[in-house]
Amino acid sequence: MRLDVVTIFPGYFDALELSLLGKAKQRGLIDVHVHDLRDHAHDKHRTVDDTPAGGGAGMVMKPEPWGEALDGVLAESEAEPLIIFPSPAGEVFTQRMARELAEEPHLVFGCGRYEGIDQRVFDEYAARGRVRLVSIGDYILNGGEVATIAMVEAIARLVPGVVGNPESLVEESHEDGLLEYPSYTKPASWRSHDVPPVLLSGNHAAIAAWREEQSIERTRRVRPELLSREQRGESRARHAAE
Ligand SMILES: C[S@@+](CC[C@H](N)C(=O)[O-])C[C@H]1O[C@@H](n2cnc3c(N)ncnc32)[C@H](O)[C@@H]1O
């Protein structure tokens, strides 16, 4: 998978050299190219922002550097890339979206700063290809870099070969619409907190049943909106019976 990132802070993406993603890069599973937007600003101060049309607080990213940077990335692309602009005004990023995006051969991320990017940049590339504005949650970051790193990590770990044991990707929160059950390791007792006896029983059916129950209960407590109507009913009935 090829990933291009356009940003005024290329240093943020040094984090992609670490851990599993760093290894995936070394093994050629993901091919990351980071571009400095300021290389496409040609005045003395390499200016990428200007005051908002119509007035108001803050600054807006100018369209010309974005146009030059993205045209350069598109000219190098063999497949038709999907351009993602992280934005709190976009559709919300989910595990389902991560799975969908992990199938793409080429993703381009355009990291906004200040009050965001001039709308005409989105309009231009949406008219010429595929563009999505994507939010990582209902809060405001200073820029798109951290949002891009979060999305790249969630997407790239689903690329075959990036995570050693593919089974570990299946039993995770959000994969089946539920939050994951609690996990334990050795020792069996730590500071008077014990591993639940069922996990030490060796009874695989009982362990699977306990984990499913814990998953549903945790989801009901923390994120009830994720449960189906049947699961909500089942979980309430079990709760009432206890
Ligand atoms: C300070 S924010 C601009 C917010 C914009 N004025 C608004 O209200 O929608 C600057 C940049 O940070 C990024 N950003 C901020 N919050 C984000 C979020 N929740 N998800 C994705 N990107 C975000 C976007 O790239 C955005 O262009």
The ligand as an ORCA input file, in Angstrom:
! r2SCAN-3c Opt
* xyz 0 1
  C      -8.059     23.726     14.359
  S      -8.570     22.558     13.198
  C      -9.733     23.458     12.230
  C     -11.133     23.259     12.669
  C     -12.145     23.946     11.763
  N     -12.065     25.368     11.905
  C     -13.547     23.482     12.144
  O     -14.142     24.050     13.045
  O     -14.028     22.492     11.536
  C      -7.201     22.424     12.115
  C      -7.071     21.092     11.405
  O      -6.951     20.067     12.363
  C      -7.465     18.850     11.826
  N      -8.441     18.330     12.785
  C      -8.881     18.952     13.922
  N      -9.742     18.183     14.599
  C      -9.871     17.032     13.907
  C     -10.640     15.853     14.085
  N     -11.455     15.701     15.122
  N     -10.534     14.878     13.171
  C      -9.720     15.015     12.098
  N      -8.976     16.112     11.862
  C      -9.037     17.117     12.756
  C      -8.034     19.179     10.455
  O      -7.060     18.829      9.488
  C      -8.225     20.688     10.521
  O      -8.146     21.270      9.251
*
